[in-house]
Amino acid sequence: MFTRKSQRTRALTTAIPLVTAALVAGLVTAGPASAVDTGPVTYKGTVTCDKKFPAPNTSAPTKVKLDSDEDDAEVDVTSVQGRRAKYKIEDLEVPLDSKFSLEVTVTCKAPKKAAATFTRTIPQADLTENQIVTLNLK
């Protein structure tokens, strides 16, 4: 017994794999349309524990954390003098040549008190690869 296929059915049967292959090849090679170029940036500066902390006259910074949505890094502060300290975070991966929000978290500690943190969002824009940014935090 013979089954007859019309020419239209044969043409459609042949076209479907070709169209599927073309669509898959396009998706595989296309990549994300809204990809942002990123690169390493160094942040450094001083940090101070402000009056909003417990024991404002004795609180001293202990840690700084930066989050760029692409990467995050946390470091212990160095050179604590009174209530001011220095920090440096190298090679934080950030969006380049665009605007983004950098989330900053500072940990402060007073003697015989629990550590406290504060978080701020700082707008950043148009950074370049391997740039050194001085960011003083209060």
N, C-alpha and C positions, 0 to 999 in steps of 0.2 A: 504494500500500500504506500502510495506517495503522498507526502504532505506538501502542499503548494504554499510557497511564501511569495507575497507580492514583492515587487521591486522596492517599494517604499519601506517595507519591514526589513529587507536586507540592508538597505542604505542606513536605516536607523540603527540596526544592530552593529554595523561597521562604525558608525559615527560616535556612538557612546564611548567606547574605549579611547578613541582619539581625543575627544573633548575632556574626558576625565584625566588623561595623561597630561594634557596641556594645563589644566587647572592645577593639578598637583605640582607640576614643574614650576609654575608661577608662584605658588605658595612657598615652596621650598627655597627658591632663590630670592624671594622678595624681602624677607626680614621685617622687623618692626618698623612701621611707618613713622612713629613718633619717638624714635630712639634719641636720647640726649647724649652728646659727647661728654665724657667724664675724664678726669685726670687728677693727679696728686697735687695737693696744696699743703703748705706748712702754715699752721697757726701758732702764734706765740704772743706773749704779753704778760700782764700782771693781773692778779685777781684779788679782790678785797671782799671780806664779809661785811655786809652793810648792817644798818640798824635793825633790819627786819629779823635778825636771828636772835635766838636766846643768848643772853649774856653778850650784848653787842660790843661791850668794851673789851672782851677777852676772846671772842670767837676768831679763829684763824682758819683759812682755807686749807683743805687737805687733798682734794681731788677736783679735776676738771674733766668733763665728758662733753664731746662734740658729736652731733649726729646730723649728717647732711642728707639723709634719706638714701644715699648711695652707699654710705659707709659710716661707721661710728668708731670712736676711739676714746679711751679714758686713760689719764695719766695722773700720777701723784705730783703735787706741786713741789717746786724746789726753792731754795733760798728764802725761807719764810723769815720775814723781818717784821715783827709786830703783828699786825693783822693783814699784811700784804705778802704776796708770794708770786713767784714767776712760774710759768708753765710753757711747755712747747709740745705740740702734737705735729709730727711729721707725716707726710704722705697720706693725708686724709683724702679719700676719693670723693670728689665733688663734681657737680655739673659745671661745665665750662661754658663761657660766652652766653650765659643765660641767667635768669633770676631764680633764686631758690631760698628757702628758709633754713637757717642753721639753728638747730636746737642746742642750747647750752645748758648744762647742768653742773652746778658748783656745789660741792660738799664742804661744809664748815663745821668745826668742832671747837667747843669751849672746854676748858679743863673741868672734869667731873660732871659733864653734861653729855647727853646723847648727841650724835651728829645730826645736823639738819641740812637739807638741800634746798636749792631754789633753781627753777628752770625758766629760761627766757628764750624767746624766738627772735633771732636777729636776721633781717633780710640781707642777702648777699647777691651780688650781680657782677657779671662780666669778668669772672676770674680767669686766669690763664694757667696753663700747666706749669707746675713747679714754682708758682708764685708764693711769696712769703707775705702773710697777712698778719699785721699787728692788731690784736683784739684785746683791749683791756676791759676786764669785767668787774662790775661793781654790784 
